[in-house]
Structures are given as C-alpha cells and as structure tokens.
Amino acid sequence: MGRLEGKSVIITGAGSGIGRAASLMFTKEGARLIAVDRSEGVKETVELVKQQGGIAEAVIADAGSEADVSGFIDRAVATYGKLDVIWANAGISGGLIPIAEQTVEHWQEILRINLIGPFLAVKYAMPHMVRQQRGAIVCTASVAGLKSGASGHPYAASKAGVISLVQTTAYSLSGTGVRINAVCPGLIETGMTKPIFDGAKERGTESKIGQLNPLKRAGQPHEIAAMALFLASDEASYVNGQAFPVDGGLTASMPYAGKPI
C-alpha cells in the first residue's frame, strides 16, 4: 500500500521541475492528483502520470489568482470527495536585478505568485481539512528565505514570507488536526534555474555548480519531492510549523561569494 494511498492531493507548479517530479512520485504512492500549472506542460505531466498507472487531472490555472485557487480546490473536492494534501509549490524567480533598478510592479508579481499564492492555498484548503479534522499543507519556500546571498531581493523576501506564513498558520490551526510545513530547496536543476546551469556550461565552469555546499553538487527535483512526500504523508503526523532545508548542507554555514546586487 502506498504512502498516500487514496489521498486527494493538489500540487501547483506541476508543469515541470519539482512539481512534475512530485506529481509522478505522489501518484506512484497512491495519490489521486489535481495537477495545476499556468503552462500547457501540466497536461504532459498528467500524461506521464497516467502512463505509469496513476490517477490525475490537469488544471491550467494561476496559483496567485484567488478565483483560480478557489476553483481548483473545489474541483479536487468535487472529483475525489475530499482534500487531504495541498502542496503550494508554484513560484517564479524574478532574476537578479540590481535593487536600484527594481520596480514596484516587479515586486508585486513575485509576491503575488510566491507568497499570496500559498496564502490562498491555505485560505481555501483549510475549511475542507478542518471539517475532516486532518490534512497536510506543504509550501515551497527556499534557502533564500532563511539567509541572504542565495537570490534576488524580492524572491528572498517572498520566500521568507512563506516561512513566516507556515509558522503562524500552524498556530492558527491549533487543535484542528491539520498540519502545515515548508520545504526550502537549495540550488536545484529546474527550468527556473536553467540560466545558471546554461551559463556555467558556456563558461566551462559546470563542475563548480554547487561548490558552496558540503555535497559539492546541485540537487535534483526528485530530492525535493521526496521531502514533500514525507511531509504530506502520515509518517510526518507530529511534524508541524517547520521549514526544512534540502540543500546539500548549504545553510549549515551559508557562505557567500560574489558581487552585491
């Protein structure tokens, strides 16, 4: 029997990278999935799930839109009769723009998707889970939300906000049986980080990727998905309000080398 057997699960940002890896992993463990992304890639993710015998439906939606979030949560409940797990994973990086050149609009868009998106997931998933007296909420934060030197300013601020949202929400859910935790990825090879990896290849410095962490390498999407699978499962029944770095040991010291932005 799988670790998520029969559970109704939503994963946002499921069109590629960590979200796709999680979709495949979670459904292999028995989850019945609503896979969400604003890109058409989510349909390919669902096809891959079905090829391995899993159950999933694709929803094209914006994880930072209140109407869209309410809609895909209602769809999960209507389709599977309940909602056991939601992973608010969708996010954007915003790039590395000098702070003097950043605009309010740039900040607003990053915060809308990266922080307001998880808030909306909490807001609309919570009533269903509280009625059930059980449920697991997982949010994607980042090592950039723990310490400086790992990203641009608005991205780091948005992910620090996600960690605070998780901590404060855990206490708002006191006594309900609903848990909430965050995963904090380090440098992971995904579409969002592709420019970093492509740049290193062009310079011939690919071997230096991940050199600041003790494992001396970048991570892979399935390594983040594995942590989220644990947090979503009943194995983590006493784990609540925490932010877990999955970063090869980077935040053990969080060294930084480079020019200030």
Secondary structure, DSSP 8 states (H G I E B T S, - for coil): --TTTT-EEEEESTTSHHHHHHHHHHHHTT-EEEEEESSTHHHHHHHHHHHTT-EEEEEE--TT-HHHHHHHHHHHHHHHSS--EEEE----------GGG--HHHHHHHHIIIIIHHHHHHHHHHHHHHHHT-EEEEEE--GGGTSSSSS-HHHHHHHHHHHHHHHHHHHHTTTTTEEEEEEEE-SB-SSTTHHHHHHHHHHT-GGGTTTTSTT-S-B-HHHHHHHHHHHHSGGGTT--S-EEEESTTGGGT----S---
